[in-house]
Amino acid sequence: MNLWKKADRHAIAMDKKARSSIQPEIVRVSPGAAIPGGELAIWGKGFASNGNGRPTVRFGDQAGSLLLSSSTRLIVRVPEGVSSGHLTVDAGGGAVSQPVQVTLGRTLAENLHPVANPALDETGNVYSTFSGSRGQKVPVSIYKISRDGVTHPFVTDLLNPTGLAFDRSGLLYVSSRAEGNIYQVTPDGHRSVYAAGMGIATGIAFDAHENLYVGDRTGTIFRINRDRQIFVFATLEPSIAAYHLAFGPQGCLYVTGPSTSSYDQVQCISAKGEVSSFYRGLGRPQGLAFDASGNLYVAGSLSGRQGIIRITPRGQAELFVSGYNLVGLAFTRQRSLIVATHNSLMELFVNLEGRPLLT
């Protein structure tokens, strides 16, 4: 009897030793980029903990919050204040995976209130709004953030600034959803009314001929020619929040406008004003931008996962950046991506070239 007990104890000890020698292996991480608070799915093997607890996922030496755990799949939330993208899985007993590099956002500016895409000037400065609630006056309406992260007040006393866009001469255009005006702002921050009567003016974008397009969230897309003549370009269903606009390949204007549906679409408007559906199946889609290869990036959610969604020209969609409360994005000349949350700007070095906004 004692011999059997001794053999059992030996077998258990050998089993523990064997399990402790299994090195976790990371096969895939999806998506490959996130901001703090975003969630990453990790596939691999050997993730079962060798102790009584669960494995630990670390970003450098900082542990993330494990939301789901199995021997082959983990879901982890990226911690606040994270500084390293070297991701490892620690199963205990000295069994730690080889690191995998993921792209994490760094804070560029805080205490803002963007409601659409940020805008970049020719020298790489980033512009973002403090939009405020409807009708709310705030001390500074638009901030200018330099490449080294220094934030400067740029425009004051502009009510509910929403959409931002630069023309070729370096003038900034701003929509006010409270006033229905489009303002033109000089590089030194002086503003004047460029166009009025745009309804609840939200998203704006220039085409290749520098005609300015404005989304009135009650259902109209306006076109303003360079001589400031105003035309109704297209009519859409009203949005509960805003329209967001971006020009893509072949001169098509792409539009998002969150509705009461949880299965919203990205619409494409031809140069003749003909409206078609490019992609349907996003939750609350907002700001959008294209890369140089013609892929579309949209702030929203896909199958319940929030962040930046990449949609190929053929309509294949995947989560590209994981994160919550994202409202807009813009590519930089340094091949990075600026993403706007409800109260901040973050930068991710994604090594992608953005499509020029004016070609």
C-alpha positions as CSV (number, residue, x, y, z in Angstrom):
1,M,0.0,0.0,0.0
2,N,2.8,2.4,0.9
3,L,4.6,1.5,-2.3
4,W,1.5,2.5,-4.3
5,K,1.2,5.8,-2.4
6,K,4.8,6.5,-3.0
7,A,4.4,5.7,-6.7
8,D,1.4,8.0,-6.9
9,R,3.2,10.9,-5.2
10,H,6.2,10.3,-7.6
11,A,3.8,10.4,-10.6
12,I,2.1,13.6,-9.4
13,A,5.5,15.2,-8.9
14,M,6.7,14.2,-12.3
15,D,3.4,15.5,-13.9
16,K,3.9,18.8,-12.2
17,K,7.5,19.0,-13.3
18,A,6.5,18.2,-16.9
19,R,3.7,20.8,-16.9
20,S,6.0,23.4,-15.4
21,S,8.5,22.8,-18.2
22,I,5.9,23.5,-21.0
23,Q,6.8,26.9,-22.4
24,P,3.8,29.0,-23.5
25,E,3.8,29.9,-27.2
26,I,2.1,32.9,-28.7
27,V,0.9,32.1,-32.3
28,R,-1.2,35.2,-33.0
29,V,-2.5,38.4,-31.4
30,S,-5.5,40.2,-32.8
31,P,-5.7,43.0,-33.4
32,G,-2.0,43.9,-33.5
33,A,-2.6,47.4,-32.1
34,A,-4.5,48.9,-29.2
35,I,-4.8,51.9,-26.9
36,P,-5.1,51.6,-23.1
37,G,-8.4,50.0,-22.2
38,G,-8.5,48.1,-25.5
39,E,-8.7,44.3,-25.6
40,L,-6.4,41.9,-27.4
41,A,-7.1,38.3,-28.2
42,I,-4.1,35.9,-27.9
43,W,-4.0,32.5,-29.6
44,G,-1.3,29.9,-28.9
45,K,-0.6,26.9,-26.6
46,G,0.6,26.2,-23.1
47,F,-1.4,29.0,-21.6
48,A,-2.8,26.8,-18.7
49,S,-1.4,28.1,-15.4
50,N,1.1,25.8,-13.6
51,G,-0.2,27.1,-10.3
52,N,-3.6,27.5,-8.8
53,G,-4.3,30.9,-10.4
54,R,-4.5,32.0,-14.0
55,P,-1.7,32.9,-16.3
56,T,-0.4,36.5,-16.4
57,V,-0.2,38.6,-19.6
58,R,2.4,41.4,-19.3
59,F,3.3,44.4,-21.4
60,G,6.9,44.8,-20.5
61,D,6.7,44.4,-16.7
62,Q,3.2,45.7,-16.5
63,A,0.3,43.1,-16.1
64,G,-2.9,43.4,-18.1
65,S,-6.4,42.4,-16.9
66,L,-7.2,38.9,-18.0
67,L,-10.8,38.7,-19.2
68,L,-10.8,35.2,-20.7
69,S,-8.4,32.3,-20.1
70,S,-8.0,28.8,-21.7
71,S,-5.0,26.8,-22.6
72,T,-5.1,28.1,-26.2
73,R,-6.8,31.5,-26.0
74,L,-6.6,34.6,-23.8
75,I,-8.3,37.9,-23.9
76,V,-6.5,40.7,-22.1
77,R,-7.3,44.4,-21.5
78,V,-4.4,46.8,-22.1
79,P,-3.6,48.6,-18.8
80,E,-3.5,52.3,-18.4
81,G,-0.1,54.0,-18.4
82,V,1.4,51.1,-20.4
83,S,4.8,52.0,-22.0
84,S,6.0,48.7,-23.6
85,G,4.5,46.7,-26.5
86,H,6.5,43.6,-25.6
87,L,3.7,41.1,-24.8
88,T,4.4,37.9,-22.9
89,V,2.4,35.1,-21.3
90,D,3.6,33.9,-17.9
91,A,2.1,30.5,-17.0
92,G,3.9,30.3,-13.7
93,G,6.7,28.1,-12.6
94,G,9.2,30.0,-14.7
95,A,7.3,29.2,-17.9
96,V,7.2,32.4,-19.9
97,S,6.6,32.8,-23.6
98,Q,8.8,34.5,-26.0
99,P,7.8,38.2,-26.4
100,V,5.6,39.3,-29.2
101,Q,5.6,43.0,-30.3
102,V,2.2,44.8,-30.4
103,T,1.6,48.4,-31.2
104,L,0.3,50.5,-28.4
105,G,-1.0,54.1,-28.4
106,R,0.9,56.8,-26.6
107,T,-0.9,59.9,-25.3
108,L,-0.4,62.9,-27.4
109,A,-2.8,65.3,-25.7
110,E,-5.5,65.1,-23.0
111,N,-8.4,67.3,-21.7
112,L,-9.9,67.8,-25.1
113,H,-13.3,67.1,-26.6
114,P,-13.0,65.8,-30.1
115,V,-16.2,64.7,-31.9
116,A,-14.7,63.9,-35.3
117,N,-11.3,63.5,-37.0
118,P,-8.3,65.6,-35.9
119,A,-6.6,67.5,-38.7
120,L,-2.9,67.9,-39.5
121,D,-1.1,70.9,-41.2
122,E,1.8,70.7,-43.6
123,T,4.4,70.7,-40.8
124,G,2.7,67.9,-38.8
125,N,1.0,69.9,-36.1
126,V,-2.3,68.3,-35.0
127,Y,-5.5,70.2,-34.5
128,S,-8.4,69.1,-32.3
129,T,-11.5,70.6,-30.9
130,F,-13.0,71.1,-27.5
131,S,-16.5,70.9,-28.9
132,G,-18.6,71.0,-25.7
133,S,-22.3,70.1,-25.4
134,R,-24.7,71.7,-27.8
135,G,-24.8,75.5,-27.2
136,Q,-22.0,75.4,-24.6
137,K,-19.3,78.1,-24.8
138,V,-15.8,77.1,-23.8
139,P,-12.7,79.2,-23.3
140,V,-10.7,77.5,-26.1
141,S,-12.5,75.9,-29.1
142,I,-9.6,74.5,-31.0
143,Y,-6.1,73.4,-29.8
144,K,-2.9,73.0,-31.8
145,I,-0.7,70.2,-30.7
146,S,3.0,70.2,-31.8
147,R,4.9,67.0,-32.7
148,D,6.6,67.1,-29.3
149,G,3.1,67.0,-27.6
150,V,2.9,70.6,-26.5
151,T,-0.7,71.9,-26.6
152,H,-1.4,75.5,-27.5
153,P,-4.8,77.3,-27.6
154,F,-5.5,78.1,-31.3
155,V,-9.1,79.4,-31.7
156,T,-11.4,80.8,-29.0
157,D,-15.1,81.6,-28.8
158,L,-16.2,79.4,-31.6
159,L,-19.4,77.6,-30.7
160,N,-19.4,73.8,-30.9
161,P,-16.6,73.3,-33.5
162,T,-17.1,69.9,-35.1
163,G,-15.4,69.0,-38.4
164,L,-11.9,70.1,-39.4
165,A,-10.1,70.2,-42.8
166,F,-7.2,72.0,-44.4
167,D,-7.0,73.4,-47.9
168,R,-3.9,73.5,-50.0
169,S,-2.9,77.0,-48.9
170,G,-2.9,76.0,-45.2
171,L,-6.2,77.5,-44.2
172,L,-8.2,75.5,-41.7
173,Y,-11.9,75.1,-42.1
174,V,-14.2,74.4,-39.2
175,S,-17.9,73.5,-39.0
176,S,-20.1,74.7,-36.1
177,R,-23.0,72.4,-35.5
178,A,-24.7,75.0,-33.3
179,E,-24.6,77.9,-35.8
180,G,-24.6,76.0,-39.1
181,N,-21.6,78.0,-40.2
182,I,-18.3,77.0,-41.8
183,Y,-15.4,79.1,-40.6
184,Q,-12.1,79.8,-42.3
185,V,-9.1,80.1,-39.9
186,T,-5.7,81.6,-40.8
187,P,-2.4,80.0,-39.5
188,D,-2.3,82.7,-36.8
189,G,-5.8,81.7,-35.5
190,H,-8.0,84.5,-37.0
191,R,-11.3,83.3,-38.2
192,S,-14.0,84.5,-40.6
193,V,-17.3,83.0,-41.8
194,Y,-16.7,81.1,-45.1
195,A,-20.3,79.8,-45.5
196,A,-23.6,80.0,-43.6
197,G,-26.9,78.1,-43.5
198,M,-25.5,74.6,-43.4
199,G,-28.1,73.3,-40.9
200,I,-26.5,71.2,-38.2
201,A,-23.1,71.3,-39.8
202,T,-20.9,68.3,-38.9
203,G,-18.3,66.5,-41.0
204,I,-16.4,68.3,-43.8
205,A,-14.0,67.3,-46.5
206,F,-12.4,68.7,-49.6
207,D,-12.4,67.0,-53.0
208,A,-9.4,67.2,-55.5
209,H,-10.7,70.5,-56.9
210,E,-11.0,72.0,-53.4
211,N,-14.8,72.0,-53.4
212,L,-15.8,71.7,-49.7
213,Y,-18.4,69.2,-48.7
214,V,-20.4,69.6,-45.5
215,G,-22.7,67.1,-43.8
216,D,-25.9,68.5,-42.3
217,R,-26.9,65.7,-39.9
218,T,-30.6,66.3,-40.7
219,G,-30.0,64.6,-44.1
220,T,-28.2,66.8,-46.6
221,I,-24.6,66.8,-48.0
222,F,-23.8,70.3,-49.3
223,R,-21.1,71.2,-51.8
224,I,-19.5,74.6,-51.6
225,N,-17.5,75.6,-54.7
226,R,-14.3,77.7,-54.4
227,D,-16.4,80.8,-55.3
228,R,-18.6,79.9,-52.3
229,Q,-21.7,78.9,-54.3
230,I,-23.6,76.3,-52.3
231,F,-25.4,73.3,-53.8
232,V,-27.2,70.3,-52.4
233,F,-25.0,67.4,-53.4
234,A,-26.8,64.4,-52.0
235,T,-29.6,63.5,-49.5
236,L,-29.2,60.8,-46.9
237,E,-31.2,59.5,-43.9
238,P,-30.7,61.7,-40.8
239,S,-28.0,60.9,-38.3
240,I,-28.5,60.8,-34.6
241,A,-25.0,62.3,-34.0
242,A,-23.1,63.6,-37.1
243,Y,-22.0,62.8,-40.6
244,H,-18.3,62.1,-41.1
245,L,-16.8,62.5,-44.6
246,A,-13.7,61.3,-46.4
247,F,-12.8,61.1,-50.1
248,G,-11.5,57.8,-51.3
249,P,-10.3,56.3,-54.6
250,Q,-12.0,57.3,-57.9
251,G,-13.3,60.5,-56.3
252,C,-16.0,58.9,-54.3
253,L,-17.2,60.6,-51.1
254,Y,-17.5,58.1,-48.2
255,V,-19.9,59.0,-45.5
256,T,-20.8,57.5,-42.0
257,G,-23.7,58.7,-39.9
258,P,-24.6,56.8,-36.8
259,S,-28.3,56.0,-36.6
260,T,-30.6,54.1,-34.2
261,S,-29.5,50.9,-35.9
262,S,-26.8,48.7,-34.5
263,Y,-26.0,47.6,-38.1
264,D,-25.0,50.9,-39.7
265,Q,-23.3,51.3,-43.1
266,V,-20.6,53.3,-44.8
267,Q,-22.1,55.0,-47.9
268,C,-20.4,56.0,-51.1
269,I,-21.5,59.0,-53.1
270,S,-20.3,59.3,-56.7
271,A,-19.2,62.6,-58.3
272,K,-22.7,62.8,-59.7
273,G,-24.3,62.6,-56.2
274,E,-25.5,59.0,-56.6
275,V,-25.6,57.2,-53.2
276,S,-24.7,53.5,-52.7
277,S,-23.8,51.3,-49.8
278,F,-20.1,50.4,-49.6
279,Y,-20.2,48.3,-46.3
280,R,-22.9,47.5,-43.8
281,G,-22.4,45.9,-40.4
282,L,-20.8,48.5,-38.2
283,G,-21.9,49.8,-34.8
284,R,-22.0,53.6,-34.5
285,P,-19.4,54.4,-37.2
286,Q,-17.9,57.8,-36.9
287,G,-14.6,59.3,-38.2
288,L,-13.0,57.7,-41.3
289,A,-9.8,57.9,-43.3
290,F,-8.0,56.0,-46.1
291,D,-4.5,54.7,-46.4
292,A,-2.5,54.9,-49.6
293,S,-3.5,51.4,-50.7
294,G,-7.2,52.3,-50.6
295,N,-8.1,50.6,-47.4
296,L,-10.7,52.5,-45.3
297,Y,-10.4,52.9,-41.6
298,V,-13.5,53.7,-39.5
299,A,-13.9,54.5,-35.8
300,G,-16.7,52.2,-34.6
301,S,-17.4,48.6,-33.7
302,L,-17.4,45.4,-35.6
303,S,-19.2,42.3,-34.1
304,G,-19.2,43.9,-30.7
305,R,-15.5,44.8,-30.7
306,Q,-14.7,48.5,-30.6
307,G,-11.9,50.5,-32.1
308,I,-10.7,51.3,-35.6
309,I,-12.0,48.9,-38.3
310,R,-10.1,48.4,-41.5
311,I,-12.2,47.7,-44.6
312,T,-10.5,46.6,-47.8
313,P,-11.6,47.9,-51.3
314,R,-13.4,44.5,-51.6
315,G,-15.4,45.1,-48.5
316,Q,-13.5,42.7,-46.1
317,A,-13.5,44.1,-42.6
318,E,-11.4,43.5,-39.5
319,L,-10.6,45.2,-36.2
320,F,-7.3,47.1,-36.7
321,V,-6.9,49.0,-33.4
322,S,-8.7,48.0,-30.2
323,G,-10.0,50.7,-28.0
324,Y,-13.1,52.3,-26.5
325,N,-14.7,55.7,-27.1
326,L,-13.0,56.4,-30.4
327,V,-14.5,59.1,-32.6
328,G,-11.9,59.9,-35.3
329,L,-8.5,59.3,-36.8
330,A,-5.9,60.8,-39.1
331,F,-2.7,59.5,-40.7
332,T,0.6,61.4,-40.3
333,R,3.6,61.8,-42.6
334,Q,5.6,59.8,-40.1
335,R,3.5,56.7,-41.0
336,S,1.7,56.8,-37.7
337,L,-2.0,57.0,-36.8
338,I,-3.6,59.7,-34.6
339,V,-6.8,58.4,-33.0
340,A,-9.2,60.7,-31.1
341,T,-11.1,59.5,-28.1
342,H,-13.9,61.5,-26.3
343,N,-11.2,63.4,-24.4
344,S,-7.8,62.8,-25.8
345,L,-5.5,62.2,-28.8
346,M,-3.3,59.1,-29.0
347,E,-0.6,58.2,-31.5
348,L,0.2,54.7,-32.8
349,F,3.2,53.9,-35.0
350,V,1.5,51.6,-37.5
351,N,4.0,52.0,-40.4
352,L,1.3,53.0,-42.9
353,E,1.1,55.8,-45.4
354,G,-2.2,57.7,-45.4
355,R,-3.9,58.7,-48.6
356,P,-3.4,62.4,-49.2
357,L,-6.5,64.4,-48.4
358,L,-6.0,66.7,-51.3
359,T,-4.6,65.0,-54.4
